[in-house]
Amino acid sequence: MSAPLEGIRVVELGAYTTGPLCARYLSNLGAEIIKVEPLKGESMRTFAYKIGDVSYIFHVHNVNKKSVPIDTNTKDGKAVLFELLRTADVLIENFAYGSMKKWGLDYDTIKAVNPALIYCSLSGFGHSGPDRHLRAFDTVIQGMAGVMSQTGTADGPPTKIGISAADNMGAAAGAMAITAALHHKRRTGRGQHINISMHDIMGWLTSECWALVGTESGPRRNGNQHFAVAPQNVFAAMDGLVAIEIETQKQLDSLCAMFTIDHIALEDSKAHETDIESCLQSWAAGRTADETVAGCLANNVPASRVQGIDNVAENPFSWERDILVTLQHPESGPVKVLGSPFKSNRSSGVVSSAAPAIGQHTKEVLGDILGYSDEQIEKLAADDVIAIADEPSSA
Protein backbone atom coordinates (compact mmCIF):
# COMPACT_ATOMS: atom_id res chain seq x y z
CA MET A 1 0.00 0.00 0.00
CA SER A 2 1.11 3.55 -0.74
CA ALA A 3 0.68 6.30 1.86
CA PRO A 4 -0.89 9.51 0.46
CA LEU A 5 2.01 11.84 1.36
CA GLU A 6 4.79 9.47 0.32
CA GLY A 7 7.58 11.50 -1.31
CA ILE A 8 6.77 14.70 0.60
CA ARG A 9 9.66 16.06 2.67
CA VAL A 10 8.92 18.12 5.78
CA VAL A 11 11.48 20.04 7.83
CA GLU A 12 10.30 20.59 11.39
CA LEU A 13 11.63 23.43 13.52
CA GLY A 14 9.44 22.86 16.55
CA ALA A 15 9.26 22.33 20.27
CA TYR A 16 6.75 21.20 22.88
CA THR A 17 3.53 19.91 21.28
CA THR A 18 1.83 21.75 18.43
CA GLY A 19 4.60 21.81 15.82
CA PRO A 20 6.03 18.35 16.53
CA LEU A 21 2.58 16.76 16.69
CA CYS A 22 1.54 18.44 13.43
CA ALA A 23 4.63 16.94 11.76
CA ARG A 24 3.92 13.57 13.33
CA TYR A 25 0.42 13.56 11.79
CA LEU A 26 1.97 14.18 8.38
CA SER A 27 4.41 11.33 8.99
CA ASN A 28 1.48 8.98 9.62
CA LEU A 29 0.26 9.97 6.16
CA GLY A 30 3.62 8.99 4.69
CA ALA A 31 5.65 12.22 4.68
CA GLU A 32 9.36 12.18 5.48
CA ILE A 33 10.00 14.32 8.58
CA ILE A 34 13.42 15.80 9.26
CA LYS A 35 13.46 17.19 12.77
CA VAL A 36 16.00 20.00 13.06
CA GLU A 37 16.64 20.52 16.77
CA PRO A 38 19.26 22.20 18.99
CA LEU A 39 22.54 20.38 19.51
CA LYS A 40 21.39 19.20 22.95
CA GLY A 41 18.02 18.14 21.59
CA GLU A 42 14.53 19.57 21.77
CA SER A 43 13.41 20.64 25.26
CA MET A 44 10.57 18.10 25.43
CA ARG A 45 13.06 15.24 25.44
CA THR A 46 13.54 15.80 29.18
CA PHE A 47 9.93 16.60 30.12
CA ALA A 48 7.96 14.58 32.68
CA TYR A 49 6.92 10.88 32.58
CA LYS A 50 10.21 9.53 31.29
CA ILE A 51 10.89 6.12 29.82
CA GLY A 52 14.59 5.76 30.38
CA ASP A 53 15.95 9.27 29.95
CA VAL A 54 13.36 10.36 27.36
CA SER A 55 9.95 11.90 28.04
CA TYR A 56 7.00 9.74 27.06
CA ILE A 57 5.40 12.76 25.37
CA PHE A 58 8.49 13.15 23.20
CA HIS A 59 8.19 9.49 22.22
CA VAL A 60 4.57 10.02 21.13
CA HIS A 61 5.08 13.27 19.21
CA ASN A 62 8.20 12.22 17.33
CA VAL A 63 7.46 8.80 15.86
CA ASN A 64 8.79 8.29 12.29
CA LYS A 65 11.14 11.29 12.38
CA LYS A 66 14.81 11.79 11.52
CA SER A 67 16.85 13.85 13.98
CA VAL A 68 19.40 16.34 12.64
CA PRO A 69 20.68 18.75 15.33
CA ILE A 70 21.96 22.00 13.82
CA ASP A 71 23.10 25.18 15.51
CA THR A 72 21.19 27.54 13.23
CA ASN A 73 22.61 30.57 15.04
CA THR A 74 25.93 29.99 13.30
CA LYS A 75 26.66 30.98 9.71
CA ASP A 76 27.58 27.43 8.73
CA GLY A 77 24.58 25.98 10.54
CA LYS A 78 22.18 28.29 8.77
CA ALA A 79 23.81 27.39 5.45
CA VAL A 80 23.19 23.69 6.16
CA LEU A 81 19.56 24.41 7.07
CA PHE A 82 19.00 26.46 3.90
CA GLU A 83 20.45 23.66 1.76
CA LEU A 84 18.04 21.27 3.45
CA LEU A 85 15.10 23.62 2.91
CA ARG A 86 15.86 23.79 -0.82
CA THR A 87 15.00 20.08 -0.97
CA ALA A 88 11.87 20.35 1.21
CA ASP A 89 8.17 20.69 0.42
CA VAL A 90 7.09 21.93 3.86
CA LEU A 91 8.54 23.80 6.84
CA ILE A 92 6.71 23.64 10.19
CA GLU A 93 7.53 26.02 13.05
CA ASN A 94 5.68 26.77 16.28
CA PHE A 95 7.75 29.46 17.94
CA ALA A 96 6.46 32.73 19.39
CA TYR A 97 5.62 35.41 16.84
CA GLY A 98 8.75 37.31 15.79
CA SER A 99 11.21 34.60 16.83
CA MET A 100 11.79 33.24 13.33
CA LYS A 101 12.41 36.75 11.96
CA LYS A 102 14.85 37.47 14.77
CA TRP A 103 16.72 34.28 13.83
CA GLY A 104 16.70 35.13 10.11
CA LEU A 105 14.31 32.27 9.35
CA ASP A 106 11.08 34.17 8.60
CA TYR A 107 8.89 33.36 5.61
CA ASP A 108 10.22 36.10 3.34
CA THR A 109 13.80 34.97 3.92
CA ILE A 110 12.99 31.28 3.41
CA LYS A 111 10.83 32.04 0.37
CA ALA A 112 13.92 33.45 -1.32
CA VAL A 113 15.64 30.12 -0.68
CA ASN A 114 12.71 27.98 -1.89
CA PRO A 115 9.78 29.90 -3.46
CA ALA A 116 7.65 26.73 -3.70
CA LEU A 117 7.99 25.90 0.01
CA ILE A 118 4.87 25.61 2.17
CA TYR A 119 5.76 27.42 5.40
CA CYS A 120 3.40 26.63 8.30
CA SER A 121 3.49 28.82 11.41
CA LEU A 122 1.62 27.55 14.47
CA SER A 123 1.33 29.99 17.36
CA GLY A 124 -0.94 30.99 20.20
CA PHE A 125 -2.48 34.04 18.55
CA GLY A 126 -1.35 33.97 14.94
CA HIS A 127 0.74 36.54 13.04
CA SER A 128 -1.80 39.37 13.02
CA GLY A 129 -3.87 41.21 15.60
CA PRO A 130 -2.97 42.94 18.87
CA ASP A 131 -2.24 39.74 20.81
CA ARG A 132 0.20 38.21 18.34
CA HIS A 133 3.22 39.01 20.54
CA LEU A 134 1.84 37.13 23.54
CA ARG A 135 3.34 33.78 24.40
CA ALA A 136 0.81 31.07 25.02
CA PHE A 137 0.61 27.51 26.23
CA ASP A 138 -2.41 25.26 26.33
CA THR A 139 -3.92 26.34 29.67
CA VAL A 140 -3.53 30.02 28.79
CA ILE A 141 -5.28 29.52 25.45
CA GLN A 142 -8.12 27.55 27.03
CA GLY A 143 -8.66 30.40 29.47
CA MET A 144 -8.52 33.21 26.91
CA ALA A 145 -10.59 31.44 24.25
CA GLY A 146 -13.61 30.78 26.50
CA VAL A 147 -13.13 27.01 26.70
CA MET A 148 -12.61 27.07 30.47
CA SER A 149 -15.74 29.18 30.95
CA GLN A 150 -17.78 26.35 29.40
CA THR A 151 -16.10 23.50 31.29
CA GLY A 152 -17.12 22.37 34.77
CA THR A 153 -20.33 22.52 36.79
CA ALA A 154 -22.60 25.56 36.97
CA ASP A 155 -21.79 26.13 40.65
CA GLY A 156 -18.04 25.52 40.28
CA PRO A 157 -15.12 27.47 38.84
CA PRO A 158 -14.09 27.40 35.16
CA THR A 159 -12.06 24.26 34.55
CA LYS A 160 -9.34 23.31 32.10
CA ILE A 161 -10.13 20.38 29.81
CA GLY A 162 -8.08 17.50 31.17
CA ILE A 163 -6.05 17.12 27.97
CA SER A 164 -3.97 19.65 26.02
CA ALA A 165 -6.86 20.47 23.70
CA ALA A 166 -5.45 23.68 22.18
CA ASP A 167 -2.11 22.04 21.41
CA ASN A 168 -3.70 18.97 19.86
CA MET A 169 -6.38 20.82 17.89
CA GLY A 170 -3.81 23.33 16.64
CA ALA A 171 -1.61 20.48 15.41
CA ALA A 172 -4.52 18.82 13.60
CA ALA A 173 -5.56 22.12 11.99
CA GLY A 174 -1.99 22.68 10.83
CA ALA A 175 -1.83 19.22 9.25
CA MET A 176 -5.15 19.84 7.47
CA ALA A 177 -3.99 23.21 6.13
CA ILE A 178 -0.69 21.76 4.93
CA THR A 179 -2.36 18.94 3.01
CA ALA A 180 -4.62 21.51 1.34
CA ALA A 181 -1.59 23.67 0.50
CA LEU A 182 0.17 20.64 -1.01
CA HIS A 183 -2.84 20.13 -3.29
CA HIS A 184 -2.67 23.80 -4.29
CA LYS A 185 1.07 23.45 -4.95
CA ARG A 186 0.46 20.48 -7.25
CA ARG A 187 -1.95 22.59 -9.31
CA THR A 188 0.00 25.84 -9.36
CA GLY A 189 3.59 25.11 -8.34
CA ARG A 190 3.34 27.83 -5.70
CA GLY A 191 4.15 27.71 -2.02
CA GLN A 192 2.47 29.76 0.71
CA HIS A 193 2.65 30.90 4.32
CA ILE A 194 0.07 29.19 6.56
CA ASN A 195 -0.79 31.11 9.73
CA ILE A 196 -2.57 28.99 12.37
CA SER A 197 -3.72 30.50 15.67
CA MET A 198 -4.48 28.13 18.54
CA HIS A 199 -6.83 30.81 19.89
CA ASP A 200 -8.79 30.73 16.60
CA ILE A 201 -9.02 26.94 16.72
CA MET A 202 -10.33 27.01 20.30
CA GLY A 203 -12.96 29.50 19.15
CA TRP A 204 -14.21 26.83 16.76
CA LEU A 205 -14.20 24.29 19.59
CA THR A 206 -16.79 26.45 21.39
CA SER A 207 -18.83 27.06 18.21
CA GLU A 208 -22.17 25.74 19.50
CA CYS A 209 -22.02 28.18 22.44
CA TRP A 210 -21.88 31.28 20.25
CA ALA A 211 -25.59 31.00 19.46
CA LEU A 212 -26.25 31.96 23.08
CA VAL A 213 -24.08 35.09 23.11
CA GLY A 214 -26.26 38.06 24.03
CA THR A 215 -29.18 35.95 25.22
CA GLU A 216 -30.62 36.16 28.73
CA SER A 217 -29.21 32.79 29.76
CA GLY A 218 -25.97 33.25 27.83
CA PRO A 219 -23.33 30.55 27.38
CA ARG A 220 -22.69 28.90 30.74
CA ARG A 221 -21.19 25.80 32.26
CA ASN A 222 -23.52 22.80 32.32
CA GLY A 223 -21.24 20.09 33.66
CA ASN A 224 -22.03 16.92 31.69
CA GLN A 225 -25.42 18.26 30.58
CA HIS A 226 -26.20 19.88 27.23
CA PHE A 227 -27.61 23.40 27.11
CA ALA A 228 -30.46 22.50 24.71
CA VAL A 229 -31.15 18.73 24.78
CA ALA A 230 -31.80 16.25 27.63
CA PRO A 231 -30.84 13.85 28.95
CA GLN A 232 -27.09 14.01 28.53
CA ASN A 233 -25.25 13.10 31.71
CA VAL A 234 -23.30 10.53 33.69
CA PHE A 235 -25.21 8.14 35.96
CA ALA A 236 -23.93 5.96 38.79
CA ALA A 237 -24.47 2.22 38.40
CA MET A 238 -23.58 -0.34 41.07
CA ASP A 239 -19.97 -0.68 39.98
CA GLY A 240 -19.17 2.33 37.84
CA LEU A 241 -20.41 5.30 35.87
CA VAL A 242 -22.40 5.26 32.64
CA ALA A 243 -22.59 8.09 30.11
CA ILE A 244 -25.99 8.42 28.40
CA GLU A 245 -26.74 10.88 25.60
CA ILE A 246 -29.92 11.68 23.70
CA GLU A 247 -29.56 13.56 20.42
CA THR A 248 -32.66 12.70 18.33
CA GLN A 249 -36.42 12.49 18.78
CA LYS A 250 -36.32 8.76 17.99
CA GLN A 251 -33.82 8.16 20.78
CA LEU A 252 -35.89 10.21 23.22
CA ASP A 253 -39.03 8.29 22.26
CA SER A 254 -37.21 5.02 22.98
CA LEU A 255 -36.05 6.30 26.35
CA CYS A 256 -39.56 7.43 27.28
CA ALA A 257 -40.89 3.99 26.32
CA MET A 258 -38.33 2.36 28.65
CA PHE A 259 -39.86 4.19 31.62
CA THR A 260 -43.45 4.56 30.35
CA ILE A 261 -43.08 8.33 30.23
CA ASP A 262 -45.57 10.27 28.13
CA HIS A 263 -44.29 11.60 24.82
CA ILE A 264 -41.84 14.52 25.12
CA ALA A 265 -40.79 16.63 22.14
CA LEU A 266 -37.02 16.90 21.82
CA GLU A 267 -37.17 20.70 21.84
CA ASP A 268 -38.99 20.52 25.20
CA SER A 269 -36.70 17.91 26.74
CA LYS A 270 -34.75 20.35 28.94
CA ALA A 271 -37.96 21.24 30.77
CA HIS A 272 -38.29 17.58 31.75
CA GLU A 273 -34.60 17.00 32.46
CA THR A 274 -34.88 16.58 36.24
CA ASP A 275 -37.64 13.96 36.02
CA ILE A 276 -35.96 11.99 33.24
CA GLU A 277 -32.60 11.99 35.00
CA SER A 278 -34.28 10.85 38.23
CA CYS A 279 -35.73 7.83 36.41
CA LEU A 280 -32.40 7.02 34.82
CA GLN A 281 -30.47 7.35 38.07
CA SER A 282 -32.85 5.12 40.02
CA TRP A 283 -32.78 2.53 37.23
CA ALA A 284 -28.95 2.53 36.90
CA ALA A 285 -28.42 2.34 40.67
CA GLY A 286 -29.86 -1.18 40.74
CA ARG A 287 -27.72 -2.51 37.90
CA THR A 288 -24.08 -2.98 37.05
CA ALA A 289 -22.55 -0.58 34.57
CA ASP A 290 -22.46 -3.29 31.90
CA GLU A 291 -26.14 -4.12 32.51
CA THR A 292 -27.05 -0.44 32.33
CA VAL A 293 -25.21 0.02 29.02
CA ALA A 294 -26.73 -3.17 27.61
CA GLY A 295 -30.24 -2.07 28.60
CA CYS A 296 -29.79 1.31 26.93
CA LEU A 297 -28.33 -0.10 23.73
CA ALA A 298 -31.10 -2.70 23.50
CA ASN A 299 -33.51 0.22 23.34
CA ASN A 300 -31.42 2.26 20.90
CA VAL A 301 -30.38 4.72 23.57
CA PRO A 302 -26.69 5.72 23.16
CA ALA A 303 -24.67 4.81 26.25
CA SER A 304 -21.20 3.70 27.32
CA ARG A 305 -19.28 2.87 30.43
CA VAL A 306 -17.07 5.75 31.62
CA GLN A 307 -13.56 4.34 31.31
CA GLY A 308 -10.21 5.44 32.61
CA ILE A 309 -7.23 5.67 30.30
CA ASP A 310 -5.90 2.44 31.82
CA ASN A 311 -9.13 0.68 30.78
CA VAL A 312 -8.76 2.01 27.24
CA ALA A 313 -5.14 0.85 27.10
CA GLU A 314 -6.16 -2.67 28.16
CA ASN A 315 -9.14 -2.85 25.80
CA PRO A 316 -8.63 -5.32 22.90
CA PHE A 317 -10.33 -2.76 20.65
CA SER A 318 -7.36 -0.43 21.16
CA TRP A 319 -4.94 -3.06 19.92
CA GLU A 320 -7.15 -4.28 17.07
CA ARG A 321 -7.33 -0.73 15.74
CA ASP A 322 -3.61 -0.14 16.42
CA ILE A 323 -4.48 2.74 18.71
CA LEU A 324 -1.45 1.53 20.64
CA VAL A 325 1.65 0.03 19.04
CA THR A 326 5.02 -1.07 20.42
CA LEU A 327 8.16 0.43 18.90
CA GLN A 328 11.83 -0.17 19.69
CA HIS A 329 13.71 2.96 20.75
CA PRO A 330 17.55 3.02 20.58
CA GLU A 331 17.84 4.33 24.16
CA SER A 332 14.55 3.55 25.94
CA GLY A 333 13.95 0.07 24.55
CA PRO A 334 10.40 -1.06 23.70
CA VAL A 335 7.88 1.79 24.04
CA LYS A 336 4.09 1.64 23.68
CA VAL A 337 2.88 4.71 21.82
CA LEU A 338 -0.21 5.84 19.97
CA GLY A 339 -0.44 4.53 16.43
CA SER A 340 -1.76 6.36 13.38
CA PRO A 341 -5.24 7.92 13.57
CA PHE A 342 -5.45 7.80 9.75
CA LYS A 343 -6.63 4.56 8.16
CA SER A 344 -7.98 3.84 4.69
CA ASN A 345 -8.26 0.91 2.32
CA ARG A 346 -5.03 2.10 0.66
CA SER A 347 -2.97 2.86 3.75
CA SER A 348 -3.31 1.78 7.36
CA GLY A 349 -1.19 4.73 8.45
CA VAL A 350 2.59 4.83 8.73
CA VAL A 351 4.12 3.95 12.11
CA SER A 352 7.56 2.73 11.11
CA SER A 353 10.05 3.88 13.73
CA ALA A 354 10.31 5.19 17.27
CA ALA A 355 11.24 8.77 18.10
CA PRO A 356 14.89 9.33 17.18
CA ALA A 357 17.91 9.70 19.42
CA ILE A 358 19.63 13.09 19.19
CA GLY A 359 21.51 13.21 15.91
CA GLN A 360 20.57 9.66 14.96
CA HIS A 361 20.09 10.60 11.30
CA THR A 362 22.57 13.45 10.84
CA LYS A 363 24.98 11.47 8.67
CA GLU A 364 22.15 9.92 6.65
CA VAL A 365 20.42 13.21 5.88
CA LEU A 366 23.51 15.31 5.20
CA GLY A 367 25.20 12.54 3.25
CA ASP A 368 22.33 11.03 1.26
CA ILE A 369 20.18 14.12 0.73
CA LEU A 370 22.74 16.94 0.58
CA GLY A 371 25.70 14.93 -0.69
CA TYR A 372 28.10 15.91 2.09
CA SER A 373 31.24 13.83 2.41
CA ASP A 374 32.16 12.08 5.65
CA GLU A 375 34.96 14.61 6.07
CA GLN A 376 32.56 17.55 5.73
CA ILE A 377 30.17 16.04 8.26
CA GLU A 378 32.94 15.30 10.75
CA LYS A 379 34.30 18.85 10.38
CA LEU A 380 30.86 20.39 11.05
CA ALA A 381 30.47 18.17 14.11
CA ALA A 382 33.92 19.10 15.39
CA ASP A 383 33.02 22.79 14.98
CA ASP A 384 29.78 22.30 16.97
CA VAL A 385 27.64 23.22 13.98
CA ILE A 386 25.85 19.86 13.99
CA ALA A 387 25.58 16.89 16.36
CA ILE A 388 25.89 13.20 15.55
CA ALA A 389 24.37 10.46 17.69
CA ASP A 390 27.56 8.46 18.18
CA GLU A 391 29.71 11.57 18.49
CA PRO A 392 27.65 14.01 20.62
CA SER A 393 28.63 17.63 20.61
CA SER A 394 30.21 19.10 23.74
CA ALA A 395 28.01 22.18 23.36
C-alpha positions in Angstrom: 0.0 0.0 0.0 1.1 3.6 -0.7 0.7 6.3 1.9 -0.9 9.5 0.5 2.0 11.8 1.4 4.8 9.5 0.3 7.6 11.5 -1.3 6.8 14.7 0.6 9.7 16.1 2.7 8.9 18.1 5.8 11.5 20.0 7.8 10.3 20.6 11.4 11.6 23.4 13.5 9.4 22.9 16.5 9.3 22.3 20.3 6.8 21.2 22.9 3.5 19.9 21.3 1.8 21.8 18.4 4.6 21.8 15.8 6.0 18.3 16.5 2.6 16.8 16.7 1.5 18.4 13.4 4.6 16.9 11.8 3.9 13.6 13.3 0.4 13.6 11.8 2.0 14.2 8.4 4.4 11.3 9.0 1.5 9.0 9.6 0.3 10.0 6.2 3.6 9.0 4.7 5.6 12.2 4.7 9.4 12.2 5.5 10.0 14.3 8.6 13.4 15.8 9.3 13.5 17.2 12.8 16.0 20.0 13.1 16.6 20.5 16.8 19.3 22.2 19.0 22.5 20.4 19.5 21.4 19.2 22.9 18.0 18.1 21.6 14.5 19.6 21.8 13.4 20.6 25.3 10.6 18.1 25.4 13.1 15.2 25.4 13.5 15.8 29.2 9.9 16.6 30.1 8.0 14.6 32.7 6.9 10.9 32.6 10.2 9.5 31.3 10.9 6.1 29.8 14.6 5.8 30.4 15.9 9.3 29.9 13.4 10.4 27.4 10.0 11.9 28.0 7.0 9.7 27.1 5.4 12.8 25.4 8.5 13.2 23.2 8.2 9.5 22.2 4.6 10.0 21.1 5.1 13.3 19.2 8.2 12.2 17.3 7.5 8.8 15.9 8.8 8.3 12.3 11.1 11.3 12.4 14.8 11.8 11.5 16.8 13.9 14.0 19.4 16.3 12.6 20.7 18.7 15.3 22.0 22.0 13.8 23.1 25.2 15.5 21.2 27.5 13.2 22.6 30.6 15.0 25.9 30.0 13.3 26.7 31.0 9.7 27.6 27.4 8.7 24.6 26.0 10.5 22.2 28.3 8.8 23.8 27.4 5.5 23.2 23.7 6.2 19.6 24.4 7.1 19.0 26.5 3.9 20.4 23.7 1.8 18.0 21.3 3.5 15.1 23.6 2.9 15.9 23.8 -0.8 15.0 20.1 -1.0 11.9 20.3 1.2 8.2 20.7 0.4 7.1 21.9 3.9 8.5 23.8 6.8 6.7 23.6 10.2 7.5 26.0 13.0 5.7 26.8 16.3 7.7 29.5 17.9 6.5 32.7 19.4 5.6 35.4 16.8 8.7 37.3 15.8 11.2 34.6 16.8 11.8 33.2 13.3 12.4 36.7 12.0 14.9 37.5 14.8 16.7 34.3 13.8 16.7 35.1 10.1 14.3 32.3 9.3 11.1 34.2 8.6 8.9 33.4 5.6 10.2 36.1 3.3 13.8 35.0 3.9 13.0 31.3 3.4 10.8 32.0 0.4 13.9 33.4 -1.3 15.6 30.1 -0.7 12.7 28.0 -1.9 9.8 29.9 -3.5 7.6 26.7 -3.7 8.0 25.9 0.0 4.9 25.6 2.2 5.8 27.4 5.4 3.4 26.6 8.3 3.5 28.8 11.4 1.6 27.5 14.5 1.3 30.0 17.4 -0.9 31.0 20.2 -2.5 34.0 18.6 -1.3 34.0 14.9 0.7 36.5 13.0 -1.8 39.4 13.0 -3.9 41.2 15.6 -3.0 42.9 18.9 -2.2 39.7 20.8 0.2 38.2 18.3 3.2 39.0 20.5 1.8 37.1 23.5 3.3 33.8 24.4 0.8 31.1 25.0 0.6 27.5 26.2 -2.4 25.3 26.3 -3.9 26.3 29.7 -3.5 30.0 28.8 -5.3 29.5 25.4 -8.1 27.5 27.0 -8.7 30.4 29.5 -8.5 33.2 26.9 -10.6 31.4 24.2 -13.6 30.8 26.5 -13.1 27.0 26.7 -12.6 27.1 30.5 -15.7 29.2 31.0 -17.8 26.4 29.4 -16.1 23.5 31.3 -17.1 22.4 34.8 -20.3 22.5 36.8 -22.6 25.6 37.0 -21.8 26.1 40.7 -18.0 25.5 40.3 -15.1 27.5 38.8 -14.1 27.4 35.2 -12.1 24.3 34.5 -9.3 23.3 32.1 -10.1 20.4 29.8 -8.1 17.5 31.2 -6.1 17.1 28.0 -4.0 19.7 26.0 -6.9 20.5 23.7 -5.4 23.7 22.2 -2.1 22.0 21.4 -3.7 19.0 19.9 -6.4 20.8 17.9 -3.8 23.3 16.6 -1.6 20.5 15.4 -4.5 18.8 13.6 -5.6 22.1 12.0 -2.0 22.7 10.8 -1.8 19.2 9.2 -5.2 19.8 7.5 -4.0 23.2 6.1 -0.7 21.8 4.9 -2.4 18.9 3.0 -4.6 21.5 1.3 -1.6 23.7 0.5 0.2 20.6 -1.0 -2.8 20.1 -3.3 -2.7 23.8 -4.3 1.1 23.5 -5.0 0.5 20.5 -7.3 -1.9 22.6 -9.3 0.0 25.8 -9.4 3.6 25.1 -8.3 3.3 27.8 -5.7 4.2 27.7 -2.0 2.5 29.8 0.7 2.6 30.9 4.3 0.1 29.2 6.6 -0.8 31.1 9.7 -2.6 29.0 12.4 -3.7 30.5 15.7 -4.5 28.1 18.5 -6.8 30.8 19.9 -8.8 30.7 16.6 -9.0 26.9 16.7 -10.3 27.0 20.3 -13.0 29.5 19.1 -14.2 26.8 16.8 -14.2 24.3 19.6 -16.8 26.5 21.4 -18.8 27.1 18.2 -22.2 25.7 19.5 -22.0 28.2 22.4 -21.9 31.3 20.2 -25.6 31.0 19.5 -26.3 32.0 23.1 -24.1 35.1 23.1 -26.3 38.1 24.0 -29.2 35.9 25.2 -30.6 36.2 28.7 -29.2 32.8 29.8 -26.0 33.2 27.8 -23.3 30.6 27.4 -22.7 28.9 30.7 -21.2 25.8 32.3 -23.5 22.8 32.3 -21.2 20.1 33.7 -22.0 16.9 31.7 -25.4 18.3 30.6 -26.2 19.9 27.2 -27.6 23.4 27.1 -30.5 22.5 24.7 -31.2 18.7 24.8 -31.8 16.3 27.6 -30.8 13.8 28.9 -27.1 14.0 28.5 -25.2 13.1 31.7 -23.3 10.5 33.7 -25.2 8.1 36.0 -23.9 6.0 38.8 -24.5 2.2 38.4 -23.6 -0.3 41.1 -20.0 -0.7 40.0 -19.2 2.3 37.8 -20.4 5.3 35.9 -22.4 5.3 32.6 -22.6 8.1 30.1 -26.0 8.4 28.4 -26.7 10.9 25.6 -29.9 11.7 23.7 -29.6 13.6 20.4 -32.7 12.7 18.3 -36.4 12.5 18.8 -36.3 8.8 18.0 -33.8 8.2 20.8 -35.9 10.2 23.2 -39.0 8.3 22.3 -37.2 5.0 23.0 -36.1 6.3 26.3 -39.6 7.4 27.3 -40.9 4.0 26.3 -38.3 2.4 28.7 -39.9 4.2 31.6 -43.5 4.6 30.3 -43.1 8.3 30.2 -45.6 10.3 28.1 -44.3 11.6 24.8 -41.8 14.5 25.1 -40.8 16.6 22.1 -37.0 16.9 21.8 -37.2 20.7 21.8 -39.0 20.5 25.2 -36.7 17.9 26.7 -34.7 20.4 28.9 -38.0 21.2 30.8 -38.3 17.6 31.8 -34.6 17.0 32.5 -34.9 16.6 36.2 -37.6 14.0 36.0 -36.0 12.0 33.2 -32.6 12.0 35.0 -34.3 10.9 38.2 -35.7 7.8 36.4 -32.4 7.0 34.8 -30.5 7.3 38.1 -32.8 5.1 40.0 -32.8 2.5 37.2 -29.0 2.5 36.9 -28.4 2.3 40.7 -29.9 -1.2 40.7 -27.7 -2.5 37.9 -24.1 -3.0 37.0 -22.5 -0.6 34.6 -22.5 -3.3 31.9 -26.1 -4.1 32.5 -27.0 -0.4 32.3 -25.2 0.0 29.0 -26.7 -3.2 27.6 -30.2 -2.1 28.6 -29.8 1.3 26.9 -28.3 -0.1 23.7 -31.1 -2.7 23.5 -33.5 0.2 23.3 -31.4 2.3 20.9 -30.4 4.7 23.6 -26.7 5.7 23.2 -24.7 4.8 26.3 -21.2 3.7 27.3 -19.3 2.9 30.4 -17.1 5.7 31.6 -13.6 4.3 31.3 -10.2 5.4 32.6 -7.2 5.7 30.3 -5.9 2.4 31.8 -9.1 0.7 30.8 -8.8 2.0 27.2 -5.1 0.9 27.1 -6.2 -2.7 28.2 -9.1 -2.9 25.8 -8.6 -5.3 22.9 -10.3 -2.8 20.7 -7.4 -0.4 21.2 -4.9 -3.1 19.9 -7.1 -4.3 17.1 -7.3 -0.7 15.7 -3.6 -0.1 16.4 -4.5 2.7 18.7 -1.4 1.5 20.6 1.7 0.0 19.0 5.0 -1.1 20.4 8.2 0.4 18.9 11.8 -0.2 19.7 13.7 3.0 20.7 17.5 3.0 20.6 17.8 4.3 24.2 14.6 3.6 25.9 13.9 0.1 24.6 10.4 -1.1 23.7 7.9 1.8 24.0 4.1 1.6 23.7 2.9 4.7 21.8 -0.2 5.8 20.0 -0.4 4.5 16.4 -1.8 6.4 13.4 -5.2 7.9 13.6 -5.4 7.8 9.8 -6.6 4.6 8.2 -8.0 3.8 4.7 -8.3 0.9 2.3 -5.0 2.1 0.7 -3.0 2.9 3.8 -3.3 1.8 7.4 -1.2 4.7 8.5 2.6 4.8 8.7 4.1 3.9 12.1 7.6 2.7 11.1 10.1 3.9 13.7 10.3 5.2 17.3 11.2 8.8 18.1 14.9 9.3 17.2 17.9 9.7 19.4 19.6 13.1 19.2 21.5 13.2 15.9 20.6 9.7 15.0 20.1 10.6 11.3 22.6 13.4 10.8 25.0 11.5 8.7 22.2 9.9 6.7 20.4 13.2 5.9 23.5 15.3 5.2 25.2 12.5 3.3 22.3 11.0 1.3 20.2 14.1 0.7 22.7 16.9 0.6 25.7 14.9 -0.7 28.1 15.9 2.1 31.2 13.8 2.4 32.2 12.1 5.7 35.0 14.6 6.1 32.6 17.6 5.7 30.2 16.0 8.3 32.9 15.3 10.7 34.3 18.9 10.4 30.9 20.4 11.0 30.5 18.2 14.1 33.9 19.1 15.4 33.0 22.8 15.0 29.8 22.3 17.0 27.6 23.2 14.0 25.8 19.9 14.0 25.6 16.9 16.4 25.9 13.2 15.6 24.4 10.5 17.7 27.6 8.5 18.2 29.7 11.6 18.5 27.6 14.0 20.6 28.6 17.6 20.6 30.2 19.1 23.7 28.0 22.2 23.4 
